[in-house]
Amino acid sequence: MANGRVVQTADRTIGSRQLAALLPAEVLARPGYRALADALRTLILDGRIALHVRLPAERELAEAVGASRATVTGAYDLLRESGYVRSRRGSGTWTELPEGHRPVGAHALVGAGGYSADGDPGIDLAIAAMGAPEDSLTDALAWAAPRLPALARTPGYHPFGLPDLRTAVAERFTRRGLATRPEQILVTAGAQQAFALVVSLLCRPGDRVMTENPTYANALDALRHARLRTGSIAVSDAGWDLEIAESALRQTVPRLAFVIPDFHNPTGALMPEEQRLRLLAATRRTGTWLVVDETIADIALDVPAPAPLASLAPKGGADHVVTIGSLSKTHWGGLRVGWIRATAKMITELTAVRVATDMTGSVLDQLVALPLLEGLERTLPARLERLRGQRAALIASLERHTPEWSWQVPPGGLSLWVDLGEPVSSALADRAAAAGVNIGRGARFGVDPGTFEHRLRIPYSLAADRLDEGVRRLAEAFHGGVPLPSAVDRPYWVA
């Protein structure tokens, strides 16, 4: 298996030695042209070589991998025939995706739901979130009800958020090791709005930004809608490649970097402290705003919940860090309450941007959120224990129905990042939808559309019986004709 690094340099080229280092050991040991082509295709689909990157000349790569030039020529020919590279006389060979590939559009947004042809209610495996904790929600509503009339006698506009909720969020950051004042908090309608506001304030069309690859699909949508130029940091089963990330930061000096270091979505990986320190230092050197998504930070199943990344910075060394979070994963996505933690000056600027779009947030949602947030340490352990059981149930179902698939068990988060062993994720998702299963195809999480076609994100946020039924239907779809011949050998599969 390759070492997980992604290649995306300032001049969009990759050297022969750099490419050879990405190739699996078995390919380097016996570099046949089909094996080489298949390995290169996998690197492209997996996002470890970005799209529109120039590959080494045939003679250079042949020397680097210990093969004949004819072997590399044959591999490049196969990739050209199947649409994974394009060549033009005098300009070299560039990575590409096959014609007719269908980028995921609005029809495949996470959470679309699905029903089978016979009207059977669908199994939604596209949503990595739990239902509301009914007892806690009922208690919070009862607590809020007598307090609402006093607030209802006011105009109800609180652009920064309810003062008591801002204080509660600030105090929780402080308890977690990051001293925070209420004026450093902006309450938003969820983490997605928080991210969109940050991007709107800090970036302009054409700016360079950097994000992990894969990453949260809706964050990618926000970056695309803002018309930003996106570079990537590979997150593989082995975690983050900070060496490549530091190099890319130096070479491209992006305006903003977006990361999910805590139980990363979709892989579930947890960034080690040493890498967090390196990322803080690297972004500070380049003047890059570091936006940290903590939405899943509390979903710690096998390790203690991590401290805020910004808390690791020396005094005064975290002013370039913007932290966002919400109650969507710990409590309920239907409660639209999130927040931004930044300098007081930036919070004021972000609020001005927010007023231009929706004026203020829901007072009722924020009032209900206050006792939920303050009681989080008391109510969360039971929900985490249930998630551990559901994670074990999902793994057992996968081992029973699809033993050929593979995955890493994450120490936290809400989903498994499953390797199908072949690039059929979109075709499988389409076939599964007909059987009433909505699933997050791997391409939805890739910086370059069409990558991660060998991956599915499968949440374990449903009850065990629904998970088993969902996996059973996926297995039937997978074994019932979805697996296709290698895309290297065919022009392309039907997406």
KOLKETI-669024 format. One record per atom (N, C-alpha, C): z, x, y; residue in three letters. Coordinates in steps of 0.1 Angstrom, whole numbers, plus 5000, padded with zeros to 4 digits. Example, Ala and Ser with C-alpha at 12.3 -4.5 7.8 and 13.67 -1.06 7.14 Angstrom:
507851324943Ala 507851234955Ala 507851324967Ala 507151284978Ser 507151374989Ser 507951295000Ser 
% end
This chain:
500050084988Met 500050005000Met 500050095012Met 499350055023Ala 499250125035Ala 500550125042Ala 500750215052Asn 502150235057Asn 502450135068Asn 501650035071Gly 501949925080Gly 501649955095Gly 501050065098Arg 500750095112Arg 499550015117Arg 499549975129Val 498449915135Val 497750015145Val 496450005146Val 495750095155Val 495050015166Val 495450045178Gln 494849985190Gln 495050085201Gln 494050165204Thr 494250265214Thr 493550235227Thr 493750315237Ala 493150285250Ala 491650275250Ala 491050365243Asp 489550365242Asp 489050295230Asp 489850215223Arg 489450135212Arg 488750215201Arg 489250325197Thr 488750405186Thr 489850445177Thr 489450485165Ile 490450535155Ile 489850665149Ile 490650765149Gly 490250895143Gly 490150885128Gly 489450985122Ser 489350985107Ser 490651005100Ser 491451105106Arg 492751135099Arg 493651015101Arg 493650955113Gln 494550835115Gln 494150725106Gln 492850705103Leu 492450595094Leu 492850635080Leu 492650755076Ala 492950795063Ala 494450775060Ala 495250795070Ala 496750775068Ala 497150635065Ala 496250535069Leu 496550395067Leu 496050355053Leu 495250425046Leu 494750385033Leu 495750395022Leu 495650305013Pro 496550315001Pro 496350444993Pro 497450484987Ala 497350614979Ala 496250604968Ala 496150484962Glu 495250474950Glu 493850484955Glu 493550444967Val 492150454972Val 491850604975Val 492850674981Leu 492650814984Leu 492450894971Leu 493150854960Ala 493050924948Ala 491750914941Ala 491150794942Arg 489850764936Arg 488950684946Arg 488450754956Pro 487750674967Pro 486350624964Pro 486350524956Gly 485050454953Gly 484650364965Gly 483350334967Tyr 482950274979Tyr 483450124980Tyr 483550054968Arg 484049924968Arg 485549914972Arg 486250014966Ala 487750014968Ala 487950054983Ala 487150144988Leu 487350185002Leu 487050065011Leu 485949995008Ala 485549875016Ala 486649765016Ala 487149745004Asp 488249645002Asp 489449685010Asp 489849815010Ala 491049855017Ala 490849845032Ala 489649875037Leu 489349865052Leu 489349715056Leu 488749635047Arg 488849485050Arg 490249435051Arg 491049485042Thr 492449435042Thr 493149485055Thr 492949605059Leu 493549655071Leu 493149575083Leu 491849525084Ile 491349445095Ile 492049305094Ile 492049245082Leu 492649115081Leu 494149115083Leu 494749225080Asp 496249235082Asp 496649275096Asp 495649295104Gly 495949325118Gly 496349465121Gly 496249555110Arg 496649695112Arg 495549775118Arg 494349735117Ile 493249785126Ile 492849665134Ile 492949675147Ala 492549565156Ala 491049545156Ala 490649425161Leu 489249395162Leu 488649475173Leu 487349495172His 486549565182His 487049715184His 487449775173Val 487849915174Val 486749995167Val 486350105173Arg 485250195167Arg 485850275155Arg 485150265144Leu 485550345132Leu 485050485133Leu 485550575125Pro 485050715125Pro 483550715120Pro 482850825124Ala 481550845118Ala 481650865103Ala 480650835095Glu 480650845081Glu 481050985076Glu 480451085082Arg 480751225077Arg 482151255079Arg 482751215091Glu 484151255094Glu 485151185085Glu 484851055082Leu 485750985073Leu 485651035059Leu 484451075055Ala 484251125041Ala 485151255040Ala 485151335050Glu 485951465049Glu 487451425049Glu 487851335056Ala 489251295058Ala 489851235045Ala 488951165037Val 489451095025Val 489051165013Val 488351275014Gly 487951355002Gly 486851284994Gly 485951215000Ala 484851144993Ala 483551194998Ala 482551154991Ser 481151194996Ser 480751105007Ser 479751145015Arg 479351065026Arg 478650935020Arg 478050945009Ala 477450825003Ala 478450715000Ala 479650764996Thr 480750664993Thr 481150585006Thr 481250665017Val 481650595030Val 480450515035Val 479250565033Thr 478050485037Thr 478050355029Thr 478350355016Gly 478350235008Gly 479350135012Gly 480550195016Ala 481650105020Ala 481350035033Ala 480750115043Tyr 480350055056Tyr 479249955054Tyr 478349975045Asp 477249885042Asp 477849755037Asp 478849755028Leu 479449635023Leu 480149555034Leu 480849635042Leu 481549565053Leu 480549505063Leu 479449575065Arg 478449515074Arg 477849385068Arg 477549395055Glu 476949275049Glu 477949155049Glu 479149175048Ser 480149065047Ser 480649035061Ser 480249105072Gly 480649065085Gly 481849125091Gly 482449235084Tyr 483649285089Tyr 483449405098Tyr 482349455099Val 481949555109Val 480549535114Val 480249585126Arg 478949575131Arg 478549725136Arg 477349755135Ser 476849885139Ser 475649875148Ser 475549965158Arg 474449975167Arg 474050115169Arg 472850145167Arg 472350285169Arg 472850345182Arg 473550465180Gly 474050535192Gly 475350495197Gly 475950385191Ser 477250345196Ser 478350335185Ser 477950355173Gly 478850365162Gly 479050235155Gly 480150235147Thr 480550115138Thr 481850055143Thr 481849925145Trp 483049865151Trp 483549755142Trp 484849735142Thr 485449625134Thr 485149495140Thr 484949395131Glu 484549265135Glu 485049165125Glu 484849035128Leu 485048935117Leu 483748865115Leu 483648805103Pro 482348745099Pro 481948625108Pro 480648605109Glu 480148495117Glu 480648365110Glu 480848265118Gly 481248135112Gly 482748125109Gly 483548235112His 484948225110His 485548125120His 486448045115Arg 486947935124Arg 488247975129Arg 488448015142Pro 489748035147Pro 490547905147Pro 491847915146Val 492647795145Val 492747725158Val 492347605159Gly 492347535172Gly 493447425172Gly 493347335181Ala 494347235183Ala 494647145171Ala 493547135163His 493747045151His 494747105141His 495047235142Ala 495947295133Ala 497247345140Ala 497647275151Leu 498847315157Leu 500047295148Leu 501047385149Val 502247375141Val 502847245143Val 503147175131Gly 503847045132Gly 502946935133Gly 501646945129Ala 500746835129Ala 501046725119Ala 501746765108Gly 502046665098Gly 500846635089Gly 501046565078Gly 499946535070Gly 500146435059Gly 499146365056Tyr 499246265045Tyr 498146275036Tyr 498346255023Ser 497346265013Ser 496446145014Ser 495346145006Ala 494346035007Ala 494945905002Ala 496045904994Asp 496545784989Asp 497745734998Asp 497945795010Gly 498945755019Gly 500345805016Gly 500445905007Asp 501745965005Asp 502246035017Asp 503546015021Pro 504046095033Pro 503946245030Pro 503446315040Gly 503246455038Gly 504546535038Gly 504346665033Ile 505446755033Ile 505146865043Ile 505946865054Asp 505646955065Asp 506247085063Asp 505447185059Leu 505847325058Leu 505347405069Leu 504947345080Ala 504547415092Ala 505647435102Ala 506747355100Ile 507847355110Ile 508947445104Ile 509247555111Ala 510447635107Ala 511547595116Ala 512147475113Ala 513347425120Ala 514047325112Ala 515347305115Met 516147215107Met 516247085115Met 516546975108Gly 516946855114Gly 518246865121Gly 518546765130Ala 519746775138Ala 521046765129Ala 522146835133Pro 523446815126Pro 524046685130Pro 523946575122Glu 524146445126Glu 525646425132Glu 526646475125Asp 527946455129Asp 528146525143Asp 527646645144Ser 527846725157Ser 527046655168Ser 525946605165Leu 525146535175Leu 525746405180Leu 526346335170Thr 527046205173Thr 528246235182Thr 528946335178Asp 530146375187Asp 529746415201Asp 528646485202Ala 528146535215Ala 527746415223Ala 527046325217Leu 526646205225Leu 527846125230Leu 528846115221Ala 530146045225Ala 530846115236Ala 530846245236Trp 531446325247Trp 530646305260Trp 529346305259Ala 528546295271Ala 528546155277Ala 528646055269Ala 528545915274Ala 529445885286Ala 530745915286Pro 531545875297Pro 531345975309Pro 530646085308Arg 530446175318Arg 529146155325Arg 528246075319Leu 526946055324Leu 526945975337Leu 527745865338Pro 527745785350Pro 527945865363Pro 528845955363Ala 529146035375Ala 527846115379Ala 527146175369Leu 525946245372Leu 524846145376Leu 524846025371Ala 523845925374Ala 523945885389Ala 525045905395Arg 525145865409Arg 524645965419Arg 524146075413Thr 523446185421Thr 521946165419Thr 521146235427Pro 519746225425Pro 519246285412Pro 520046375405Gly 519746415392Gly 518846545391Gly 518546605403Tyr 517646725403Tyr 518546845403Tyr 518446925392His 519147045390His 518147155386His 517347205395Pro 516247305391Pro 516747425383Pro 517947475386Phe 518447585379Phe 519147545365Phe 519447415364Gly 520147365352Gly 521547315357Gly 522147235348Leu 523547185351Leu 524447315353Leu 525247315363Pro 526147435365Pro 527047465353Pro 527547355347Asp 528447385336Asp 527747445324Asp 526447405322Leu 525747455311Leu 525247595314Leu 524947625326Arg 524647765330Arg 525847855327Arg 526947805331Thr 528247885328Thr 528447905313Thr 528247805305Ala 528447815291Ala 527547915285Ala 526247905289Val 525248005283Val 525648145287Val 526048165300Ala 526448295305Ala 527648355297Ala 528648265295Glu 529848305288Glu 529548345274Glu 528548275268Arg 528248315254Arg 527548445253Arg 526648475263Phe 526048615263Phe 527148715265Phe 528148685273Thr 529248785276Thr 530048805263Thr 530348695256Arg 531048715243Arg 530348795233Arg 528948785233Arg 528148865224Arg 527949005228Arg 528449045240Gly 528449185244Gly 527549215255Gly 526949115262Leu 526049135273Leu 526649055285Leu 527449125294Ala 528049065305Ala 527048995314Ala 527248865316Thr 526348775323Thr 527048685332Thr 526448665344Arg 526948565354Arg 526148435353Arg 526648325357Pro 525848195357Pro 524548205365Pro 524648285376Glu 523448295385Glu 522348375378Glu 522648435366Gln 521548505358Gln 520948415348Gln 521248285348Ile 520748195338Ile 519948085344Ile 518748055339Leu 517947935342Leu 517847855329Leu 518247725330Val 518147635319Val 516747575319Val 516047575308Thr 514647535307Thr 514547425296Thr 513347365295Ala 513047265285Ala 512647335272Ala 513447415266Gly 513147495254Gly 512647635257Gly 512547715246Ala 512247855248Ala 510747865251Ala 509847775247Gln 508447785249Gln 508247775264Gln 508847675271Gln 508747665285Gln 509247795292Gln 510347845287Ala 510947965292Ala 509948075292Ala 509248095281Phe 508248205280Phe 507048185289Phe 506648055290Ala 505448025298Ala 505848055313Ala 507048025317Leu 507448045331Leu 507448195334Leu 508048275324Val 508048425326Val 506648475327Val 505748435318Val 504448485319Val 503748445332Val 503948325336Ser 503348275349Ser 503848355361Ser 505148395361Leu 505648475372Leu 505148615372Leu 505248675360Leu 505048825360Leu 503548865358Leu 502748785353Cys 501348825349Cys 500248745357Cys 499148815358Arg 497948755364Arg 496848775354Arg 495848685354Pro 494648695345Pro 494148835344Pro 493948885332Gly 493349015330Gly 494449125328Gly 495649095331Asp 496749195329Asp 496849225314Asp 497249355311Arg 497549395298Arg 498949355294Arg 499149295282Val 500449265276Val 500449315262Val 501649335257Met 501749375243Met 502649285235Met 502249255223Thr 503149165215Thr 503049215200Thr 504049175193Glu 504049205179Glu 502849145171Glu 502449195160Asn 501349135152Asn 501749145138Asn 502049035131Pro 501948895136Pro 503148865146Pro 503048745152Thr 504048695160Thr 504048545161Thr 504948485169Tyr 505148345170Tyr 503848285176Tyr 503248185169Ala 501948135172Ala 501848075186Ala 502848005190Asn 502847935203Asn 502948035214Asn 503648145212Ala 503648255222Ala 502248305224Ala 501548335213Leu 500148385214Leu 499348285222Leu 499548155220Asp 498748055227Asp 499048065242Asp 500248085246Ala 500648095260Ala 499948215266Ala 499848325259Leu 499248445264Leu 497748425266Leu 497148355256Arg 495648335257Arg 495348235268Arg 496148135270His 495848045281His 496048105294His 496948215295Ala 497048285308Ala 495948385309Ala 495048395300Arg 493948485300Arg 494348635302Arg 495248675293Leu 495748815294Leu 495148895283Leu 495049025285Arg 494549115275Arg 495649165266Arg 495549135253Thr 496749145244Thr 496549265235Thr 497449365235Gly 497549465226Gly 498649435216Gly 498849515205Ser 499749475194Ser 500549585189Ser 501749545184Ile 502549635176Ile 502649575162Ile 502349655152Ala 502349595139Ala 503749575134Ala 503949465127Val 505149435120Val 504749405106Val 505049505097Ser 504649485083Ser 505949455075Ser 505849455062Asp 506949435053Asp 508049545055Asp 507549665060Ala 508449775062Ala 509049765076Ala 508649675085Gly 509249655098Gly 508249705109Gly 508849745120Trp 508049785132Trp 507649935131Trp 506449965137Asp 506050095138Asp 506250135153Asp 507450195156Leu 507750225170Leu 506950345175Leu 506550435165Glu 505750555170Glu 504450505176Glu 503750415169Ile 502550365175Ile 502750275187Ile 503850205187Ala 504250125199Ala 504450205211Ala 505250315210Glu 505450405221Glu 504150465226Glu 503250505217Ser 502050565221Ser 501150465228Ser 501150335223Ala 500350235230Ala 500950205244Ala 502250205245Leu 502850175258Leu 502450285268Leu 502450415264Arg 502050525273Arg 500650515277Arg 499750475267Gln 498350475270Gln 497850355278Gln 498450235275Thr 497950115281Thr 498750065293Thr 500050105293Val 501050065304Val 500949915306Val 501249835296Pro 501149685298Pro 502149635308Pro 501749525314Arg 502649455323Arg 503849395317Arg 503649355304Leu 504749275297Leu 504649305283Leu 505849315276Ala 505849325261Ala 506749215256Ala 506249145246Phe 507049035240Phe 507449065226Phe 508749055223Val 509149095210Val 510148985205Val 510248975191Ile 511248895185Ile 512048985175Ile 513049065180Pro 513649165172Pro 514649105161Pro 515048985163Asp 516148925155Asp 515548825145Asp 515348865132Phe 514748785122Phe 513448725127Phe 512548825129His 511248805135His 510448695129His 509848615137Asn 508948505133Asn 507548555133Asn 506848565122Pro 507148495109Pro 507748585098Pro 507848715100Thr 508248805088Thr 509648795084Thr 510548755094Gly 512048755091Gly 512648895092Gly 511948995097Ala 512449135098Ala 513449145109Ala 514449235107Leu 515449255117Leu 515349405122Leu 515049415136Met 514849545141Met 516149635141Met 516049755136Pro 517249845136Pro 517649885150Pro 518949915152Glu 519449955165Glu 518750075171Glu 518350175162Glu 517750295167Glu 516350255173Glu 515650155167Gln 514350115173Gln 514550035185Gln 515549955186Arg 515849885198Arg 516049975210Arg 516750085208Leu 517050185218Leu 515750245223Leu 514850285213Arg 513550345216Arg 512750245224Arg 512750125220Leu 511850025227Leu 512350005242Leu 513749995243Leu 514249985257Leu 513850105266Leu 513950225260Ala 513650345268Ala 512150345271Ala 511350315261Ala 509850325263Ala 509350225273Ala 509850105273Thr 509350005283Thr 509950035297Thr 511150095297Arg 511650135311Arg 510750245316Arg 510350345308Arg 509550455313Arg 508250405319Arg 507650305312Thr 506350265317Thr 506350145327Thr 507550105330Gly 507649995340Gly 507249865334Gly 507349845321Thr 506849725314Thr 508049625313Thr 507849505317Trp 508849395315Trp 508949375300Trp 510149375295Leu 510449355281Leu 511049215279Leu 510249125273Val 510748985271Val 511148965256Val 512448935254Val 513048935241Val 513348785238Val 512748745227Asp 512948605222Asp 514148605212Asp 515248535216Glu 516448535207Glu 516548395200Glu 515448315200Thr 515648185195Thr 516248175181Thr 515948275173Ile 516348275159Ile 517548375156Ile 518048435167Ala 519048535165Ala 520348495158Ala 520648365159Asp 521848315153Asp 521648275138Asp 520448275133Ile 520148235120Ile 520348365111Ile 521548415110Ala 521848535103Ala 522448495089Ala 521648525079Leu 522048475065Leu 522748575057Leu 522348705058Asp 522848815050Asp 523548925058Asp 523448915071Val 524049025079Val 524748955091Val 525549025098Pro 526148965110Pro 525048935121Pro 525248835129Ala 524348805140Ala 524248925149Ala 523048975153Pro 522949085162Pro 523349065176Pro 523849165183Ala 524149155197Ala 522849155205Ala 522849095217Pro 521649095225Pro 521049235226Pro 519749245225Leu 519049375227Leu 519349445240Leu 519449365251Ala 519749415264Ala 521149485265Ala 522049445256Ser 523349495256Ser 523449645252Ser 522349695246Leu 522349835242Leu 521949925253Leu 521449875264Ala 520949955275Ala 522150015282Ala 521950135288Pro 523050195296Pro 523150105309Pro 524250125316Lys 524550035327Lys 523450055337Lys 522949935341Gly 521749935351Gly 520449955344Gly 520449975331Gly 519150015324Gly 518449895318Gly 518949775320Ala 518349655314Ala 517749555324Ala 517549595336Asp 517049505346Asp 515649465343Asp 514949545335His 513549505331His 513449415319His 514649375314Val 514649295302Val 514949145305Val 514049065300Val 514248915302Val 514448855288Val 515548785286Thr 515948735273Thr 515848575274Thr 515148525263Ile 515048375263Ile 515648325250Ile 516048205250Gly 516648145238Gly 516647995239Gly 517147925229Ser 517247775229Ser 518147725218Ser 518347595218Leu 519047525207Leu 518147475196Leu 516847495197Ser 515947435188Ser 516147475173Ser 516447605171Lys 516647645157Lys 518047625152Lys 519047645161Thr 520447625156Thr 520847485155Thr 520247395163His 520647255164His 519447165161His 518547145171Trp 517547045169Trp 516447065179Trp 515147065174Gly 514047085183Gly 513846965192Gly 514346855188Gly 514146735197Gly 515046735209Gly 516046825210Leu 516846845221Leu 516246965229Leu 515546925240Arg 514747025247Arg 515647105257Arg 516347195252Val 517247285260Val 517047425256Val 516647505266Gly 516447655264Gly 517047725276Gly 516847855277Trp 517347925288Trp 516648065289Trp 516748115302Ile 516248255305Ile 517448325310Ile 517648455306Arg 518648535311Arg 517948655317Arg 518148675330Ala 517548785337Ala 518348825350Ala 517848905359Thr 518548935371Thr 518648805379Thr 519648795388Ala 519748675396Ala 518548665405Ala 517948775410Lys 516748765419Lys 515548705411Lys 515348745398Met 514248695391Met 514548545387Met 515748505384Ile 516048375381Ile 515648285393Ile 515948325405Thr 515548245417Thr 514048235418Thr 513348345415Glu 511848345415Glu 511248255404Glu 511848255392Leu 511448175381Leu 511648025384Leu 512747995391Thr 513047855394Thr 512047805404Thr 511547885413Ala 510547835422Ala 509247805414Ala 508947885404Val 507747855396Val 508047725388Val 509247715383Arg 509547595375Arg 509447465383Arg 509947465396Val 509847355404Val 508447305407Val 507447405407Ala 506047365409Ala 505447295397Ala 506147295386Thr 505547225374Thr 506347105370Thr 507647115369Asp 508346995364Asp 509646965372Asp 509847025383Met 511047005392Met 512347035386Met 512646975374Thr 514046985368Thr 513946945354Thr 515046975347Gly 515146935333Gly 515946805331Gly 515946755318Ser 516646635315Ser 518146655316Ser 518746575325Val 520246585327Val 520946545314Val 520446435307Leu 521046385295Leu 521046495284Leu 519846555282Asp 519746665272Asp 520746775275Asp 520846815287Gln 521746925291Gln 523146895289Gln 523546765292Leu 524846715290Leu 525246715276Leu 524346675267Val 524646665253Val 524646815247Val 523846905253Ala 523847035248Ala 525147115250Ala 525947075261Leu 527047155264Leu 528147165253Leu 528547045247Pro 529547065236Pro 528947125224Pro 527647105222Leu 526947165210Leu 527047315211Leu 526647365223Leu 526747515225Leu 528147575224Leu 529047505230Glu 530447555230Glu 531047545216Glu 530547455207Gly 531047445194Gly 530247515183Gly 529247605188Leu 528347665178Leu 528947745168Leu 529947825171Glu 530647915161Glu 531347835151Glu 531747715154Arg 532447625145Arg 531547555135Arg 530347505140Thr 529447425132Thr 528347505125Thr 527947625130Leu 526847695125Leu 527047745110Leu 528247795106Pro 528447845093Pro 527947755082Pro 528247625083Ala 527847525072Ala 526347515072Ala 525647515083Arg 524247505083Arg 523547635078Arg 524147745080Leu 523647875075Leu 523847875059Leu 524947825055Glu 525147815040Glu 524147725033Glu 523847615040Arg 522747525034Arg 521447595034Arg 521147675045Leu 519847745045Leu 519747855034Leu 520947915031Arg 520948015020Arg 520547945007Arg 521047835005Gly 520747754993Gly 519247714992Gly 518747675004Gln 517347635004Gln 516447755003Gln 516847865008Arg 516047985006Arg 515948024992Arg 517148014985Ala 517148044970Ala 516247944963Ala 516347824967Ala 515447714960Ala 514047744962Ala 513647784974Leu 512247814977Leu 511747934968Leu 512548034968Ile 512148154960Ile 512048114945Ile 512948034940Ala 512847994926Ala 511647914924Ala 511247824933Ser 510047744932Ser 508747834932Ser 508747934941Leu 507648024941Leu 507548104928Leu 508648154923Glu 508548234911Glu 508148144899Glu 508448014900Arg 508047924889Arg 506547884890Arg 506147854902His 504747794903His 503747894907His 504048004914Thr 503048094919Thr 503648234917Thr 503848284905Pro 504348414902Pro 503548524907Pro 502248504910Glu 501348614915Glu 501548634929Glu 502148544937Trp 502448574951Trp 503648664953Trp 503748734964Ser 504848824967Ser 505348804981Ser 506648844983Trp 507248834996Trp 508448924996Trp 508948945008Gln 510249015011Gln 511248905014Gln 512448915009Val 513548825012Val 514148865026Val 514048785036Pro 514548835049Pro 516048815050Pro 516648895059Pro 518148885060Pro 518548765069Pro 517648695075Gly 517848585083Gly 516548515087Gly 516648415096Gly 515548345099Gly 515348215091Gly 514148165091Leu 513948025085Leu 512748025076Leu 512148135073Ser 510848125065Ser 510648255057Ser 509748245047Leu 509248365040Leu 507748385044Leu 507448515045Trp 506048555049Trp 505348595036Trp 504648505030Val 504248515016Val 502848585015Val 502648685007Asp 501348745004Asp 500648674993Asp 499548624995Leu 498748544985Leu 498048644975Leu 497848764980Gly 497148864971Gly 495648854974Gly 495148764981Glu 493648754984Glu 493548674997Glu 492448695005Pro 492348635018Pro 491848495018Pro 492648395014Val 492248265012Val 493248165019Val 493948215029Ser 495048135035Ser 494448005042Ser 493448025050Ser 492847905057Ser 492247805047Ser 491547855037Ala 490947765027Ala 492047695019Ala 493147765016Leu 494247705009Leu 494947605017Leu 495147635030Ala 495847535039Ala 494947405040Ala 493647415041Asp 492847305042Asp 492947215029Asp 492847285018Arg 492947215005Arg 494347145003Arg 495347225008Ala 496747165007Ala 496947045016Ala 496247045027Ala 496346925036Ala 495846805030Ala 494846815022Ala 494346695015Ala 495346645004Ala 496246735000Ala 497246694991Ala 498546654998Ala 498546645011Gly 499746605019Gly 500646715022Gly 500246845022Val 501146955026Val 500547025038Val 501347025049Asn 500947095061Asn 501647225061Asn 500847335063Ile 501347475061Ile 500847565072Ile 501647665076Gly 501247765086Gly 500447875080Gly 499147865081Arg 498247965076Arg 498448095084Arg 498248205077Gly 498548335083Gly 497748365095Gly 496548315096Ala 495748345108Ala 496348295121Ala 497148185119Arg 497748125131Arg 498748225138Arg 499148325132Phe 500148415137Phe 499648555141Phe 498248575140Gly 497648695143Gly 497148715157Gly 497348825163Val 496748855176Val 495248835176Val 494648885166Asp 493148865165Asp 492848755155Asp 492248645160Pro 491948535151Pro 491248575138Pro 491748525127Gly 491148565114Gly 491948665106Gly 492848735112Thr 493648835105Thr 494748755098Thr 495448825088Phe 496448765080Phe 496048655072Phe 494748655067Glu 494248555059Glu 494848555045Glu 495548655041His 496148665028His 497648625029His 498048565040Arg 499448535042Arg 499648385045Arg 500748325041Leu 501248195045Leu 502748215050Leu 503048145060Arg 504448135064Arg 505048005057Arg 506048015049Ile 506647905042Ile 508147895046Ile 508447795054Pro 509847775058Pro 510747725047Pro 512047755047Tyr 512947695038Tyr 513947605045Tyr 513347525054Ser 514247435063Ser 514247295057Ser 513547265046Leu 513547135040Leu 514547135028Leu 514847015023Ala 515747005011Ala 515047074999Ala 515847114989Ala 515347184978Ala 514247104970Ala 514446974969Asp 513446894961Asp 512146884968Asp 512146874982Arg 510946874990Arg 510247004990Arg 511047114990Leu 510447244989Leu 509747264976Leu 510347224965Asp 509747244952Asp 508447154951Asp 508447034956Glu 507246954955Glu 506147014964Glu 506547064976Gly 505547134984Gly 504947254977Gly 505747334971Val 505247454964Val 504347414952Val 504847314945Arg 504047264934Arg 502647224938Arg 502547154949Arg 501247104954Arg 500447224959Arg 501047324966Leu 500347444970Leu 499747514958Leu 500647524947Ala 500147594935Ala 498947524929Ala 498947394929Glu 497847314923Glu 496547344932Glu 496747344945Ala 495647374954Ala 495047514952Ala 496047614950Phe 495647754948Phe 494947774935Phe 495447714925His 494847734911His 493747644908His 493547544917Gly 492447444914Gly 491147474921Gly 490847594925Gly 489547624930Gly 489547694943Gly 490747704950Val 490747764963Val 490447914963Val 491047994953Pro 490848134953Pro 489348164952Pro 488848254960Leu 487448274961Leu 487148424958Leu 485848454955Pro 485548594953Pro 485848674965Pro 486048804963Ser 486348894974Ser 485348874986Ser 485948864998Ala 485048845010Ala 484148975012Ala 484549085006Val 483649205007Val 482349184999Val 482449104988Asp 481349094980Asp 480448974984Asp 480948884992Arg 480248764997Arg 480148775012Arg 479148705018Pro 479048705032Pro 480348655039Pro 480948555034Tyr 482248505039Tyr 482648385031Tyr 483948345031Trp 484348235024Trp 484248115034Trp 484347995028Val 484247875036Val 485647855042Val 485747855055Ala 487047835062Ala 487447695064Ala 
% end
